[in-house]
């Protein structure tokens, strides 16, 4: 079975992430969207909230599984018996960082390939950070995130 892991913080999932998930689901038999615990980041939403938002966004993708992990990505990919890591690219500015990460992962696990998918041009400017800033200031985030995420962000904006 061709399994791929799409890792990220997904804090929150955006329509750009969703575009990459849907396209990866057409390329692989199974895609595991893996929410990373990154101690260098202070997430807006906890693991359970992020996983719930992703699940609400992808019920139409029958070959997509949602999970979370802590530790090295290549170790997680191996435990899932996956052979590919999916990474989304928005713009050229993403490429340098992602390229370095892909080469580092290849050094640690040469059997695992990184596959880059460009997000649709209409989401090339979109980031979770921008979405959170817009939501905190009461801006319209419809069209930027799935509806369930927009609802949760607007509900949380006063509490966070």
NORNOR-V291219 format. One record per helix or strand of 3 or more residues. SS is the DSSP state (a for helix, b for strand). FROM is the first residue (numbers start at 0). LEN is the number of residues. If there is no record, write none. Layout:
SS&FROM&LEN / SS&FROM&LEN
//
This chain:
b&2&6 / a&14&13 / b&29&7 / a&46&11 / b&63&6 / a&72&7 / b&83&6 / a&91&17 / b&112&6 / a&120&3 / a&127&9 / a&146&10
//
